[in-house]
Amino acid sequence: MPSFDIVSEIDEVEVRNAVEQTNKEVGTRYDFKGSDARVEQADKVLTAFADSDFQLDQVKDVLVNKLTKRGVDIRCLDEGKVEKVSGNKVKQALTVKTGIEGDLAKRIVRVVKDSKLKVQAAIQGDAVRITGAKRDTLQETIALVKKSVDDFPLQYQNFRD
């Protein structure tokens, strides 16, 4: 039976490259001269440091620009709260979300079942597997999920006949 998987993955190499480019640009910009503005990456957590809230927003704008240019969907970024470090310095954690969380997976399964298409949806870890009898039905399901879930980046992989 034909099937495919709905997943949410981010290219970690592109994220690392975007962080390096952000640090390079922040280091050369005149408005950051003499400041401690930078972005650090620890696994899937990006931490933005700056001297003030305004500079923190500027660093995040540069990071978002670089991520977008590298093809990373910025809807996967989950912003933490802004914390004071020492003196006027601030930092903010940006978590890169990968995988489909339980609530979103249940929502996708509910959308597929409510559509009355002749397919089965099953949650498998951090992915959702869709199985159906016809390829056309699976393509209709992809279109339906793309239309109904637009707040999180999804990819459709392992399309098998």
Steps between C-alpha positions, in 0.01 A plus 500: 500500500631848418606711797697808603622664819429851626806623692657824616876511458752782487838489326738548796795580274311794353409620851866485603604689186234766564629544859857540375392753236300692760799522733720614213256775397441615859877517550549727200200732539570850628199516735634193687855640533635426848194303608475139608228410247513143371305178446612172654376155402472205736338206321147626418508812718622829356581767760511864389708738716501883481560813707138624484153391396526701178828333405351160586218568255757600237699179554181293469408684178840419351466135608151469351627655176788252478275203582250604235770541235628151582156344455424432868136563588491750787168366629707231672658757736351514847603819681565487871473797731763774512727466804734753659855367527717761670466875501310595186582185305213276392460159341220302342476130421359399162412130480497327162200266502526175305258212486125515524377545857210297634237774477587584139509130406154449649375808313636364168339160563169671587508710179568190290224296665247783477568538126337159431781410257573128478834516681629396840711730718723364775734681739846341500735674742554853371348430157154424360466215248220524246399181316244468223398282207558754222776747428246769404336476843838545668567810289161640600595435862828691457309797354248486786769496771695782330184711495388430857835502688686819416647596838780241502746390228419151372671279244354202318749214463529128419230501235474131410282309257 
